[in-house]
Amino acid sequence: MSRVLVLDDDPRIRQMLQRYLTGEGFTVALAGTLQQAQQAFTQQSINLVLLDLKLGAENGLDFARAIRATDKRTPIIILSSKDDVVDKVVGLEVGADDYIAKPFHLRELLARIRAAMRRAETTLVDESLLPAGPPRSENISFGNWRMARASRLVTNHLGQELPLTSKEYKLLGVFVEHPRRVLSRDQLTNKVSGRAWNAYDRSIDTQIRRLRKKIEDDPGNPKLIKTVRGEGYIFSVDVHVETDFS
């Protein structure tokens, strides 16, 4: 059973969240101060943290920073009565996965909790268990495209070179290494940019749209890079190792 830690200095909110989340099948740990939260986090197995930004004289961001100093994976969702862009940006920069302003609807919060946990579980997949893709030194083909890994060139069936930015090439490389497997936004962001994805980050979606415009016959109806709603993207075409592109 997943355990959620709720850090909020308002006892009414703590009790409300405990009743609701317990009814939804979660185990809930409660904390009203940073010290209580730290004790609960170190002494119990916590799967997700809900924290308020303003805790009297204390700041919930300090707890988020403390978690991220040693733990990069446990999802953190910020709850705050301050629906301010600056607060959102700062919270996400210190490592929070999502932000929801008070007052919030409990069903929306539940959906965000489950989504954050799914992303965390997907990220924890052992990459060594992924289906083996083509070696990075090989020439490969997919659809009407050819990729020469050594020279980093992508060409169409007429031999015309496809102009790709460094990140577009890297993103395409991730897909061809894991064909026909759903890759989450977090996995893609980590492999392309070396950082974690958050709920407000749309950079990977933008890169995929740009890549689709270059490799898809009809970007509005993609056949190579398909969206898997609620999960991520899949490279839905076979990849073949080739010895000769002539």
Secondary structure, 3 states (H helix, E strand, C coil): CCEEEEECCCHHHHHHHHHHHHHCCCEEEEECCHHHHHHHHHHCCCCEEEEECEECCEEHHHHHHHHHHHCCCCCEEEEECCCCHHHHHHHHHCCCCEEEECCCCHHHHHHHHHHHHHHHHHHCCCHHHCCCCCCCCCEEEECCEEEECCCCEEEECCCCECCCCHHHHHHHHHHHHCCCCEECHHHHHHHHHCCCCCCCCCHHHHHHHHHHHHHCCCCCCCCCEEEECCCEEEECCCCEEECCCC
